[in-house]
Amino acid sequence: MLVSDADPSTASLVAEAAELLKRSGLPVYLVINKMPARGGRLDLDAVSRAVRDARGLITLRARPAAAAQLTGGEFAWDRAPEDWKVALDELCAVIASDWRDLELSS
C-alpha cells in the first residue's frame, strides 16, 4: 500500500516507488490523502496512468477537523466523515479480494 498526499511532486515519488514494488509481484494499492474538495493540483487520471498496475486507488478528502481529532487521539470511526468510511470500505473490499494472493495467512 502506497500513500501520498495530494501534492503532485509527492505523487510522482509514489509512482516511482510503485514501479519498484511491481517487481515483487504483489498487488499495489494507492491512497491519496488530504485531497481538496476542489482546486487541487493533482491529476488523478495521470496518477492512474503512471501506476497502471494498481489494484485500487482511493482518495481521502482533506477534513481538517477529523484530522485534528486523529492527531489529538480523539478520533472515533463512528464520528468519521462519511466519505472516509466509504473510501476505506472500498479499499478493504479490494484487499479482501486479493487476500490469498497476498500470502499473509496460512
C-alpha positions as a printed NumPy array, in Angstrom:
array([[  0.   ,   0.   ,   0.   ],
       [  1.371,   3.325,  -1.046],
       [  0.114,   6.572,   0.456],
       [  0.597,  10.027,  -0.996],
       [ -0.738,  13.41 ,  -0.152],
       [ -2.391,  15.457,  -2.901],
       [  0.809,  17.241,  -3.909],
       [  1.899,  16.327,  -7.464],
       [  5.587,  16.034,  -6.514],
       [  4.797,  13.561,  -3.733],
       [  2.523,  11.557,  -6.031],
       [  5.344,  11.409,  -8.573],
       [  7.654,   9.843,  -5.978],
       [  4.95 ,   7.37 ,  -5.011],
       [  4.532,   6.398,  -8.682],
       [  8.269,   5.696,  -8.832],
       [  8.013,   3.536,  -5.713],
       [  5.147,   1.629,  -7.331],
       [  7.438,   0.702, -10.212],
       [  9.914,  -0.802,  -7.751],
       [  7.164,  -2.699,  -5.929],
       [  5.855,  -4.122,  -9.189],
       [  8.881,  -6.406,  -9.236],
       [  7.634,  -8.114,  -6.066],
       [  4.599,  -9.456,  -7.888],
       [  2.338,  -8.355,  -5.044],
       [ -0.646,  -6.083,  -5.691],
       [ -0.188,  -2.344,  -5.264],
       [ -2.88 ,  -0.174,  -3.688],
       [ -2.789,   3.617,  -3.784],
       [ -4.236,   6.007,  -1.232],
       [ -4.258,   9.733,  -1.901],
       [ -4.647,  11.579,   1.39 ],
       [ -5.6  ,  15.22 ,   2.063],
       [ -7.364,  15.607,  -1.289],
       [ -9.024,  19.031,  -1.546],
       [-12.693,  19.103,  -2.484],
       [-11.831,  21.393,  -5.407],
       [ -8.928,  23.359,  -6.704],
       [ -6.356,  20.627,  -6.209],
       [ -3.324,  20.419,  -8.477],
       [ -3.098,  16.622,  -8.537],
       [ -4.41 ,  14.939, -11.688],
       [ -5.827,  11.597, -10.527],
       [ -6.068,  10.341, -14.108],
       [ -2.353,  10.971, -14.544],
       [ -1.636,   9.079, -11.308],
       [ -3.74 ,   6.162, -12.573],
       [ -1.843,   6.139, -15.859],
       [  1.506,   6.307, -14.058],
       [  0.625,   3.312, -11.878],
       [ -1.356,   1.186, -14.313],
       [ -0.947,  -1.993, -12.287],
       [ -2.52 ,  -0.57 ,  -9.128],
       [ -5.353,  -2.743,  -7.837],
       [ -7.031,   0.212,  -6.211],
       [ -6.811,   3.959,  -5.909],
       [ -8.824,   5.697,  -3.239],
       [ -8.879,   9.292,  -2.165],
       [ -9.431,  10.679,   1.286],
       [-10.718,  14.226,   1.263],
       [ -8.993,  16.819,   3.402],
       [-11.059,  17.068,   6.557],
       [ -9.141,  19.329,   8.984],
       [-11.457,  18.756,  11.955],
       [-11.278,  14.958,  11.649],
       [ -7.514,  15.124,  11.086],
       [ -7.15 ,  17.19 ,  14.272],
       [ -9.136,  14.567,  16.188],
       [ -6.883,  11.852,  14.782],
       [ -3.736,  13.751,  15.721],
       [ -5.105,  14.502,  19.189],
       [ -6.03 ,  10.891,  19.871],
       [ -9.737,  11.725,  19.972],
       [-10.749,  10.159,  16.66 ],
       [-13.564,   7.598,  16.541],
       [-14.818,   5.835,  13.422],
       [-18.446,   6.321,  14.405],
       [-17.849,  10.09 ,  14.076],
       [-15.61 ,   9.859,  10.984],
       [-16.568,  11.727,   7.819],
       [-18.853,   9.57 ,   5.698],
       [-16.626,   9.858,   2.622],
       [-13.676,   8.484,   4.649],
       [-15.773,   5.494,   5.681],
       [-16.837,   4.782,   2.099],
       [-13.311,   5.138,   0.701],
       [-11.796,   2.813,   3.289],
       [-14.608,   0.279,   2.849],
       [-13.774,   0.225,  -0.859],
       [-10.077,  -0.264,  -0.122],
       [-10.845,  -3.095,   2.302],
       [-13.025,  -4.801,  -0.287],
       [-10.232,  -4.76 ,  -2.873],
       [ -7.671,  -6.037,  -0.365],
       [-10.056,  -8.771,   0.774],
       [-10.488,  -9.929,  -2.818],
       [ -6.692, -10.218,  -3.116],
       [ -6.16 , -11.796,   0.316],
       [ -4.982, -15.213,  -0.914],
       [ -2.522, -13.609,  -3.342],
       [ -1.014, -11.561,  -0.518],
       [  0.152, -14.77 ,   1.19 ],
       [ -0.391, -13.278,   4.628],
       [ -2.283, -16.203,   6.121],
       [ -1.823, -19.94 ,   6.074]])
